[in-house]
């Protein structure tokens, strides 16, 4: 295991942990049902992308590396801003959410591109 694989594995694990924490907060500590649902949905997005980050941590190549960064940016800018708005009351936080959503989309395209170019077949 190379250093970057270990580091990205840690990032994925922390992100997955935080996704579960945020989901629990949304489910049990947010009084407004609409805000609770939004927080829970953001935590689901974060949890899914944490799993993909973990898988990508063992992938080589520039496209996989860029996809990792895009998923991290998506987590911070999409999920993070949703948390800030709905838990901290920072109304303008979600102005960056579309950039985060776009980061997620581009990351998925790079995953597909990397797999299409993968000569290992696994």
C-alpha positions as CSV (number, residue, x, y, z in Angstrom):
1,X,0.0,0.0,0.0
2,X,1.5,3.3,-1.0
3,X,1.2,6.4,1.1
4,X,-1.5,8.2,-1.0
5,X,-3.6,5.1,-1.0
6,X,-3.5,5.1,2.8
7,X,-4.2,8.8,3.0
8,X,-7.2,8.6,0.7
9,X,-8.5,5.6,2.6
10,X,-8.4,7.7,5.8
11,X,-10.2,10.6,4.0
12,X,-12.8,8.1,2.9
13,X,-13.2,6.6,6.4
14,X,-13.5,10.1,8.0
15,X,-16.0,11.2,5.3
16,X,-18.1,8.0,5.9
17,X,-18.1,8.6,9.6
18,X,-19.1,12.2,9.3
19,X,-21.9,11.2,6.9
20,X,-23.3,8.9,9.5
21,X,-23.0,11.6,12.2
22,X,-24.8,14.2,10.0
23,X,-27.5,11.7,9.1
24,X,-28.1,11.0,12.8
25,X,-28.2,14.7,13.5
26,X,-30.7,15.1,10.7
27,X,-32.8,12.3,11.9
28,X,-32.8,13.0,15.6
29,X,-31.7,16.6,16.3
30,X,-33.3,18.8,13.6
31,X,-36.7,20.0,14.6
32,X,-37.8,21.2,11.2
33,X,-38.9,18.2,9.1
34,X,-37.9,19.8,5.8
35,X,-34.4,20.7,7.0
36,X,-34.0,17.2,8.6
37,X,-34.9,15.6,5.3
38,X,-32.4,17.8,3.4
39,X,-29.6,17.0,5.9
40,X,-30.3,13.3,5.7
41,X,-30.3,13.5,1.9
42,X,-26.9,15.3,2.0
43,X,-25.5,12.7,4.4
44,X,-26.7,9.9,1.9
45,X,-24.8,11.6,-0.9
46,X,-21.7,12.0,1.3
47,X,-21.9,8.3,2.4
48,X,-22.1,7.1,-1.2
49,X,-19.2,9.2,-2.3
50,X,-17.2,8.1,0.8
51,X,-17.5,4.5,-0.4
52,X,-16.5,5.5,-3.9
53,X,-13.5,7.4,-2.5
54,X,-12.5,4.2,-0.6
55,X,-12.6,2.2,-3.8
56,X,-10.8,5.0,-5.7
57,X,-8.0,5.0,-3.0
58,X,-6.7,1.8,-4.5
59,X,-6.9,2.9,-8.2
60,X,-3.9,4.2,-10.1
61,X,-3.9,6.7,-12.9
62,X,-4.4,10.4,-13.3
63,X,-8.2,10.1,-14.1
64,X,-8.8,8.3,-10.8
65,X,-6.7,10.8,-8.9
66,X,-8.6,13.7,-10.4
67,X,-11.9,11.9,-9.6
68,X,-10.9,11.6,-6.0
69,X,-10.3,15.3,-5.7
70,X,-13.6,16.0,-7.5
71,X,-15.5,13.8,-5.1
72,X,-13.8,15.5,-2.1
73,X,-14.7,18.9,-3.5
74,X,-18.2,17.7,-4.1
75,X,-18.5,16.5,-0.6
76,X,-17.3,19.8,0.9
77,X,-19.1,22.1,-1.5
78,X,-22.4,20.2,-1.9
79,X,-22.9,18.3,1.3
80,X,-21.0,20.7,3.5
81,X,-22.9,23.8,2.3
82,X,-26.2,22.0,2.9
83,X,-25.1,21.2,6.4
84,X,-24.1,24.8,7.0
85,X,-27.4,26.2,5.8
86,X,-29.7,23.7,7.5
87,X,-27.7,23.2,10.8
88,X,-25.9,26.5,11.3
89,X,-28.5,28.8,9.6
90,X,-26.0,30.2,7.1
91,X,-28.5,31.1,4.4
92,X,-26.0,31.9,1.6
93,X,-23.9,28.7,2.2
94,X,-25.7,26.8,-0.5
95,X,-24.6,29.3,-3.2
96,X,-21.6,26.9,-3.7
97,X,-23.7,23.7,-3.8
98,X,-24.1,23.7,-7.6
99,X,-20.3,23.7,-7.9
100,X,-20.2,20.7,-5.6
101,X,-22.9,18.9,-7.5
102,X,-21.0,19.5,-10.7
103,X,-17.8,18.2,-9.1
104,X,-19.7,15.0,-8.2
105,X,-20.9,14.6,-11.8
106,X,-17.5,15.2,-13.3
107,X,-16.0,12.8,-10.8
108,X,-18.4,10.1,-12.0
109,X,-17.5,10.8,-15.6
110,X,-13.8,10.4,-14.8
111,X,-14.5,7.1,-13.0
112,X,-16.2,5.9,-16.2
113,X,-13.3,7.3,-18.3
114,X,-10.7,5.7,-16.1
115,X,-12.4,2.3,-16.2
116,X,-12.8,2.5,-20.0
117,X,-9.0,3.0,-20.3
118,X,-8.1,0.4,-17.7
119,X,-6.2,-2.3,-19.4
120,X,-6.2,-4.6,-16.4
121,X,-9.8,-5.6,-16.9
122,X,-10.5,-5.7,-13.1
